[in-house]
Amino acid sequence: MNKILIACGGTGGHLSPGIAVAEVLQARKHDCLLLISEKQVDSRLVEKYGHLNFLTAPGRAFTGGLLQRVKFIGSLLSSFLFARKLLRDEAPELVLLFGGYLSLGLGLAARLSGVPVAMHEANCVPGRSTRLLKHVASRVYLPDGVRLRGVPPGIVRYYGYPVRDEIKHILKADAARKLKIKVASKLLVIIGGSQGAKSLNDWVTQNFAQLARKGISVYCVTGLGNSSSGTIHEIGHDGSEVTATMVPFSDQMGDVISAADLVISRAGAGSIAEIIRCRAPAILIPYPYAADDHQHANARMHEQHGAGMVLDHDRLDTLADEVNELIFNDALLAKFKLNMERLDRFNSSERIASDLESLCEDYVLARTQPEPEDKV
Ligand SMILES: CC(=O)N[C@H]1[C@@H](OP(=O)(O)OP(=O)(O)OC[C@H]2O[C@@H](n3ccc(=O)[nH]c3=O)[C@H](O)[C@@H]2O)O[C@H](CO)[C@@H](O)[C@@H]1O
């Protein structure tokens, strides 16, 4: 049995793959401790994982003006000291980082303590903490086709994004039943990543009457901070009722995505991986202010694979037309699904877990090996 510390909080896109890998490691009898942030989205997302061990760690994001950045330096120091103590108390065989500010303190402290560091980058443009920590890592997991300058190719693995085991492709009708919704003719699902996307929520309220006339029901996950929740009722062209369901958060994302005839989503790596797993054709609308525009790169990759479409945020005025055209185009939707099936070849969590086990083994072996005697 190995002890593994996993820094994965701060946003759903880091936390979900941390949970996915931890569940596999725990099933293989390893002991995992997952570091999460104080954010509401972290505590809400982990609620259903009572069988895993979570610890809230200090830290703040590197954003904002000069004062915010000075505060970031202070918080980096406290997160480093917190990590030093944690490493002493827990004595792990390995540290696994999923990016974001929680990774920085733990990555640096692990390096100083001689504990091996493995790092997962989810995005097609590597994030700031991956770029800062690349020299301390013994292993770097990158998305297919992504290079990270200055990292020896021998330590890179292309194992994909670990999707939680519960996120599965199920029949649309079964998914709708599990969500307790009635679908008119088609279902359009809107997801805005773990924080929600206000402009997509507003687009739903502004366009639902028009969608309903075509028999398109809507299920929209609005995000925890966004107030819009409840059900909007409209009458379809045949006189039947069509509804738009707005929920602030879902802990059934596999059902939500599987239920869709078409998904509209931001282009977070986590959402894209789950969309692929659930074989849901999607229009991706990258969040235009994401760091280094990484959501555009993620979305373009998805489109290049023939798995969906990309629409720029500043073309939201054309979204209703795009939806009307695509959601009834069975031939194109089938093509997207087929390409997603091709993309979803491996179980990323299992592959990463096996690789981590071998890194732990190497570390234990190196620790127990006697020092070479001085030659006389
Ligand atoms: C705005 C921004 O910079 N977002 C980044 C953030 O993703 P962010 O957390 O916004 O979004 P992702 O799409 O990557 O992942 C969302 C995760 O949260 C889960 N979820 C979401 C809503 C909900 O109600 N319930 C739920 O469980 C989803 O199932 C998924 O596992 O980190 C990702 C990984 O580095 C990046 O690719 C994103 O670009």
The ligand as an ORCA input file, in Angstrom:
! r2SCAN-3c Opt
* xyz 0 1
  C     -13.041     29.193    -16.640
  C     -11.873     28.274    -16.617
  O     -10.741     28.701    -16.721
  N     -12.192     26.961    -16.453
  C     -11.150     25.950    -16.415
  C     -11.423     24.956    -15.265
  O     -12.590     24.256    -15.573
  P     -14.022     24.218    -14.952
  O     -14.013     23.710    -13.584
  O     -14.693     25.502    -15.187
  O     -14.721     23.215    -15.963
  P     -14.434     21.806    -16.601
  O     -15.329     21.808    -17.733
  O     -13.025     21.478    -16.905
  O     -14.892     20.751    -15.465
  C     -16.074     20.886    -14.770
  C     -16.207     19.688    -13.868
  O     -17.152     19.999    -12.858
  C     -18.190     19.014    -12.876
  N     -19.478     19.638    -12.554
  C     -19.830     20.817    -13.115
  C     -21.034     21.393    -12.825
  C     -21.903     20.722    -11.946
  O     -23.003     21.161    -11.642
  N     -21.525     19.529    -11.430
  C     -20.322     18.968    -11.707
  O     -20.011     17.877    -11.201
  C     -18.204     18.474    -14.294
  O     -18.824     17.216    -14.335
  C     -16.711     18.461    -14.623
  O     -16.108     17.304    -14.106
  O     -10.381     23.946    -15.247
  C     -10.288     23.170    -16.438
  C      -9.180     22.141    -16.241
  O      -7.958     22.763    -16.098
  C     -10.056     24.074    -17.653
  O     -10.057     23.314    -18.821
  C     -11.130     25.154    -17.705
  O     -10.925     25.991    -18.815
*
